[in-house]
């Protein structure tokens, strides 16, 4: 059976969310609650897509007992997966939620070292999966041992197979990736500033940079603005979406929810206004949930038409 969407998580993690009543750095803090979720941007995208009714395969590199636990948890979501398993332990990411302020302090492990031979084995696996797909989502960071150009290589491989790519990463990996002209990218403002190599201090600045990227060959540029909604640039048209009014509980996976929504909209040939509405609703509704729980498609359907959109 053809898998419509392949999601790639090269640096997955077990996310451990610790909630404290009033976080005090440098002092003893007692946990009010603890929750554990399978994490990593691509995995979160797959968790969201599992509610959309689209075929998908989640892949990447998992290792050790932590990797086995993540795989078992994904099975509970009903997500088809084809990970490469290695002996090195998959990382654990600690997130401390201060209940009094809503602030989240994150401590992310670097992840396992992946040697060239292992990376080559994975890349060959990915090529086989992409042959049976029409979209490739490359999301999240790379382990430090993997070259920053890896996503760029994946984009070029997918393009040869007429498979659309969506990129959601940051830093040097993002800069190199956009040189290979992925179909779509989903930066936040900070990541867009990394690309622009200058501060973007207004909506006009952000829109101008998104338009520049679109002119350079990226079909869709979706910029998440946090509490200010989002911007979508499609060709020479730019749309600004206002956010839903929700009680924010966790922003850990809201950007990943937007990527999943964007992938779904591309797959269903949605119009740009609908795309930015659906993606913004997905991000807002996911932010209203605990940990890295994702908004479902049924929830998004009920709310996305309430999103106000204007063309800039």
C-alpha positions as CSV (number, residue, x, y, z in Angstrom):
1,X,0.0,0.0,0.0
2,X,1.4,3.4,-1.0
3,X,2.3,5.7,2.0
4,X,1.3,9.2,1.1
5,X,3.6,10.9,3.7
6,X,6.9,9.9,5.1
7,X,8.0,11.7,8.3
8,X,11.7,11.7,9.3
9,X,13.0,12.1,12.8
10,X,16.7,11.8,12.8
11,X,17.1,12.8,16.5
12,X,14.0,11.5,18.3
13,X,13.6,11.7,22.0
14,X,11.6,10.5,25.0
15,X,10.1,13.7,26.3
16,X,9.8,13.9,30.1
17,X,7.6,16.8,31.2
18,X,8.0,17.6,34.9
19,X,5.4,20.1,36.4
20,X,6.4,22.1,39.5
21,X,4.2,24.6,41.3
22,X,6.9,27.4,41.5
23,X,10.2,26.6,39.8
24,X,13.3,27.9,41.6
25,X,16.6,27.4,39.8
26,X,19.5,26.2,42.0
27,X,17.1,25.0,44.7
28,X,15.2,21.8,45.5
29,X,12.0,21.6,43.4
30,X,9.3,18.9,44.0
31,X,7.5,17.5,41.0
32,X,3.7,18.0,41.1
33,X,3.3,15.6,38.1
34,X,5.4,13.8,35.5
35,X,4.4,12.6,32.0
36,X,6.4,10.8,29.3
37,X,5.7,11.2,25.6
38,X,7.4,10.0,22.4
39,X,9.1,13.1,21.1
40,X,10.9,14.7,18.2
41,X,9.4,16.9,15.6
42,X,8.8,14.3,12.9
43,X,7.2,12.0,15.5
44,X,4.9,14.7,16.7
45,X,3.9,15.4,13.0
46,X,3.1,11.7,12.7
47,X,1.1,11.7,15.9
48,X,-1.0,14.6,14.5
49,X,-1.4,12.9,11.1
50,X,-2.6,9.7,12.7
51,X,-5.9,11.6,13.3
52,X,-6.2,13.0,9.8
53,X,-7.0,9.7,8.1
54,X,-4.0,9.8,5.7
55,X,-1.5,7.0,5.0
56,X,1.9,7.7,6.5
57,X,5.1,6.0,7.6
58,X,7.3,7.4,10.5
59,X,11.0,6.7,10.1
60,X,14.3,7.8,11.6
61,X,16.9,6.3,13.9
62,X,16.0,4.8,17.3
63,X,18.3,3.1,19.8
64,X,18.5,1.2,23.0
65,X,15.8,0.7,25.6
66,X,14.6,4.3,25.1
67,X,14.2,3.7,21.4
68,X,12.2,0.5,22.0
69,X,9.9,2.3,24.4
70,X,9.3,5.1,21.8
71,X,8.5,2.5,19.2
72,X,6.0,0.7,21.5
73,X,4.3,4.1,22.3
74,X,3.9,4.9,18.6
75,X,2.2,1.5,18.1
76,X,-0.4,2.6,20.6
77,X,-1.1,5.6,18.3
78,X,-1.6,3.2,15.4
79,X,1.3,4.8,13.5
80,X,3.0,2.7,10.9
81,X,6.8,2.9,11.4
82,X,10.0,1.8,9.8
83,X,12.9,3.0,11.9
84,X,16.5,1.9,11.8
85,X,17.5,0.5,15.2
86,X,21.0,1.0,16.6
87,X,22.6,0.0,19.8
88,X,23.3,3.6,21.0
89,X,20.7,5.0,23.3
90,X,18.0,7.4,22.0
91,X,18.1,10.7,24.0
92,X,15.8,11.8,26.8
93,X,14.6,15.5,26.8
94,X,13.6,17.0,30.1
95,X,11.0,19.8,30.2
96,X,10.2,21.6,33.4
97,X,6.8,23.4,33.4
98,X,6.5,26.2,36.0
99,X,2.8,26.1,36.9
100,X,2.9,29.6,38.4
101,X,4.1,31.3,35.2
102,X,3.5,28.8,32.4
103,X,7.2,29.0,31.5
104,X,9.0,25.8,30.2
105,X,12.6,25.2,30.9
106,X,14.1,22.6,28.5
107,X,17.2,20.4,28.8
108,X,17.8,18.4,25.6
109,X,20.4,15.7,25.3
110,X,22.5,15.7,22.2
111,X,21.5,12.3,21.0
112,X,23.7,9.3,19.9
113,X,26.6,9.4,17.6
114,X,25.7,8.0,14.1
115,X,28.6,6.9,12.0
116,X,28.8,7.1,8.2
117,X,28.0,3.5,7.6
118,X,24.8,3.7,9.7
119,X,23.8,6.9,8.0
120,X,24.3,5.3,4.6
121,X,22.1,2.3,5.6
122,X,19.4,4.7,6.8
123,X,19.6,6.8,3.6
124,X,19.0,3.7,1.5
125,X,16.0,2.8,3.7
126,X,14.7,6.3,3.2
127,X,15.0,6.1,-0.6
128,X,12.9,2.9,-0.6
129,X,10.2,4.6,1.5
130,X,10.2,7.8,-0.6
131,X,9.6,5.7,-3.8
132,X,6.2,4.8,-2.3
133,X,5.3,8.3,-1.1
134,X,4.2,11.7,-2.5
135,X,5.5,13.8,0.4
136,X,8.5,13.8,2.7
137,X,8.6,15.7,6.0
138,X,12.1,16.4,7.4
139,X,11.7,17.7,10.9
140,X,13.8,18.5,13.9
141,X,17.5,18.6,14.7
142,X,20.3,16.3,13.5
143,X,22.6,14.4,15.8
144,X,25.9,16.2,16.0
145,X,27.7,13.4,14.1
146,X,25.4,13.8,11.0
147,X,26.5,16.4,8.5
148,X,24.4,19.6,8.3
149,X,23.8,19.0,4.6
150,X,21.9,15.8,5.2
151,X,18.4,17.2,4.8
152,X,19.6,19.0,1.7
153,X,20.7,15.7,0.2
154,X,17.3,14.2,1.1
155,X,15.5,17.0,-0.6
156,X,17.5,16.5,-3.8
157,X,16.8,12.7,-3.6
158,X,13.0,13.3,-3.2
159,X,12.9,15.9,-6.0
160,X,14.3,13.3,-8.4
161,X,11.3,11.1,-7.5
162,X,8.8,14.0,-7.8
163,X,8.1,13.9,-4.1
164,X,7.3,17.2,-2.3
165,X,9.3,18.0,0.8
166,X,8.5,20.0,3.9
167,X,11.4,21.2,6.1
168,X,11.1,22.2,9.8
169,X,14.5,22.7,11.4
170,X,16.8,25.5,12.4
171,X,20.3,27.0,12.2
172,X,22.9,25.8,9.6
173,X,20.8,22.8,8.7
174,X,17.9,25.0,7.7
175,X,20.2,27.4,5.8
176,X,21.6,24.5,3.8
177,X,18.2,22.9,3.3
178,X,16.6,25.9,1.6
179,X,19.4,26.0,-0.9
180,X,17.9,22.8,-2.3
181,X,14.5,24.5,-2.6
182,X,12.1,22.3,-0.6
183,X,8.4,22.6,-1.5
184,X,7.6,24.2,1.9
185,X,9.2,25.3,5.1
186,X,7.7,26.2,8.5
187,X,10.1,28.5,10.4
188,X,9.3,30.5,13.5
189,X,10.4,34.2,13.6
190,X,13.7,33.3,15.2
191,X,14.5,30.7,12.5
192,X,13.5,33.1,9.8
193,X,15.9,35.6,11.3
194,X,18.6,33.0,11.1
195,X,18.0,32.7,7.4
196,X,17.8,36.5,6.9
197,X,20.8,37.1,9.1
198,X,19.2,40.2,10.5
199,X,16.4,41.1,13.0
200,X,12.9,41.0,11.7
201,X,11.2,43.5,13.9
202,X,7.8,43.9,12.3
203,X,5.1,42.0,10.3
204,X,6.3,43.8,7.2
205,X,9.9,42.6,7.8
206,X,8.7,39.0,8.2
207,X,6.5,39.2,5.2
208,X,9.3,40.6,3.1
209,X,11.7,37.8,4.0
210,X,9.0,35.2,3.4
211,X,8.4,36.7,0.0
212,X,12.1,36.7,-0.8
213,X,12.3,32.9,0.0
214,X,9.2,32.3,-2.2
215,X,10.9,34.2,-5.1
216,X,13.9,31.9,-4.7
217,X,11.9,28.8,-5.4
218,X,10.2,27.7,-2.2
219,X,6.5,27.3,-3.0
220,X,5.1,27.7,0.5
221,X,6.6,29.6,3.5
222,X,4.5,29.2,6.6
223,X,5.9,31.4,9.5
224,X,4.6,30.7,13.0
225,X,4.2,33.9,15.1
226,X,3.3,32.3,18.4
227,X,0.6,34.3,20.1
228,X,0.3,36.5,17.0
229,X,-0.9,33.7,14.7
230,X,0.9,33.0,11.5
231,X,1.8,34.2,8.0
232,X,1.7,32.1,4.8
233,X,3.5,33.2,1.6
234,X,2.4,31.4,-1.5
235,X,4.0,32.9,-4.6
236,X,3.5,36.6,-4.6
237,X,0.5,36.4,-2.1
238,X,0.8,36.7,1.7
239,X,-1.9,35.9,4.2
240,X,-1.9,36.8,7.9
241,X,-4.0,34.6,10.3
242,X,-5.0,35.7,13.8
243,X,-4.8,33.0,16.5
244,X,-7.7,31.3,18.3
245,X,-8.3,32.5,21.8
246,X,-7.3,29.4,23.9
247,X,-5.7,28.8,27.3
248,X,-2.1,27.9,26.5
249,X,-0.9,24.8,28.5
250,X,2.1,23.7,26.4
251,X,3.7,25.0,23.3
252,X,6.0,22.1,22.9
253,X,4.3,20.6,19.9
254,X,2.2,23.4,18.4
255,X,4.7,24.1,15.6
256,X,4.7,20.4,14.7
257,X,0.9,20.4,14.6
258,X,1.2,23.2,12.0
259,X,3.6,21.2,9.9
260,X,1.1,18.2,10.0
261,X,-1.7,20.5,9.0
262,X,0.3,22.0,6.2
263,X,1.2,18.5,4.9
264,X,-2.4,17.6,4.9
265,X,-3.5,20.8,3.1
266,X,-0.8,20.3,0.4
267,X,-1.9,16.7,0.0
268,X,-5.6,17.8,-0.5
269,X,-4.8,20.8,-2.8
270,X,-6.3,23.3,-0.3
271,X,-6.4,27.0,-1.2
272,X,-3.8,29.2,0.6
273,X,-6.4,30.9,2.8
274,X,-7.7,27.5,4.0
275,X,-4.1,26.3,4.5
276,X,-3.2,29.2,6.9
277,X,-6.5,28.8,8.7
278,X,-6.1,25.1,9.3
279,X,-2.5,25.3,10.2
280,X,-3.1,28.2,12.7
281,X,-6.0,26.3,14.3
282,X,-3.9,23.2,14.6
283,X,-1.1,25.1,16.3
284,X,-3.4,27.0,18.7
285,X,-5.5,23.9,19.7
286,X,-2.4,21.9,20.3
287,X,-1.0,24.6,22.5
288,X,-4.2,24.2,24.6
289,X,-3.2,20.6,25.4
290,X,-0.9,19.1,28.0
291,X,2.7,18.0,27.1
292,X,3.0,17.0,23.4
293,X,-0.6,15.9,22.9
294,X,-1.8,16.9,19.4
295,X,-5.0,18.4,18.3
296,X,-7.1,16.0,16.3
297,X,-8.5,16.6,12.9
298,X,-12.0,16.6,14.2
299,X,-11.2,19.4,16.7
300,X,-9.5,21.4,14.0
301,X,-12.5,21.0,11.6
302,X,-14.8,22.5,14.2
303,X,-12.6,25.6,14.7
304,X,-10.5,26.6,11.7
305,X,-13.3,28.7,10.1
306,X,-13.2,30.9,13.1
307,X,-9.7,32.0,12.2
308,X,-9.6,35.5,10.8
309,X,-7.4,35.9,7.7
310,X,-6.4,39.0,5.8
311,X,-4.1,39.4,2.7
312,X,-1.1,41.6,3.2
